Amino acid sequence: MKNFLLSTLLTVSVSTALGACSGDPPNPATPIADAGTADARIERAPSDAQAPAPKMAFVSALTDYRTPSLQLYANITGGVEAPRPGCTQIAVGGCSGFVCAADAGVPEVTKRPSAGRIDFEITAQRETLKGFIEPAPATGIYAGTTVTAAAALGGGESLLVRTAGGDVPAFEGRVAFPLVLLMADESWFSSAAKTVPRTEDLVLQVQRGGPSTELSLALSGKSAQLSCILPTDTGEARIVKSVLGQLPPGAYQTQALTAQRSDATAGDFAVRVYAVGPVYNTAKTQAFAASIQLQ
């Protein structure tokens, strides 16, 4: 369930997604520095419950702006995939997800398209950091990897992605690491469960939002998952009650990301390149990660 955030919001279906940085939110003694912006947007990615999958290539680099490590991921959809049995899909506006029966099976992925080797180049103030990932020959699935810089990113660094090409023709994309969103409501950074009624809109007040910055919010429960890509240019991010009402009541883990995106095309594949960071409290000492009780 902890892997749901990145694997659904950015459609990165690797078992290690966010494993290195989302199990427990960082809680250092000192705040992070501000980060830069880029003119890009992010929209809803398809749920794994959906079949057939569209032809899309997702490539992402994620950092928490505190440690010098970056996680590199990729996922390409459009191969031979089965729908998730026993599940009903949710797709409303910028939100997607599914509600499953207790005995729902696991979707089978036979073979995914490949873009060949994917090279990442992060240009920071004092260094150029490079890394790459390659697909498994049998399945085409990319395993995530971690690269380490000399120092934590400060924001505004450039991410350049280049692929060797394969089933997906060679492509490249560039995007800057985002200005991380801030939230003043400390209840989203507390270990205590937060009660959220399904009969009301869920509204998150954010700072430093804008037309190029999106809040990616994921809810992961025992039998249901939901991801929403929410604009922030009004100073708030909202999940409407008509979406929340489709989820069963119960306990959910929630996590959030700040993301910037650049778009391209490669043959008949749509390409999305993401630079991703966390969402922090206003003191920049804790990353968003909360438990909620939907009622």
NORHUHU-V744196 format. One record per helix or strand. SS is the DSSP state (~ for helix, > for strand). FROM is the first residue (numbers start at 1). LEN is the number of residues. If there is no record, write none. Layout:
BEGIN
ss: <SS:SS>
from: <FROM:FROM>
len: <LEN:LEN>
END
This chain:
BEGIN
ss: <~:>:>:>:>:>:>:>:>:>:>:>:>:>:>:~:>:>:>:>:>:>:>:~:>:>:>:>>
from: <4:56:69:80:87:95:109:118:128:135:142:145:158:172:181:186:194:202:207:210:213:224:236:241:250:269:287:289>
len: <6:7:9:2:6:6:3:6:6:1:1:4:6:5:3:4:3:4:1:1:9:8:4:4:17:13:1:6>
END
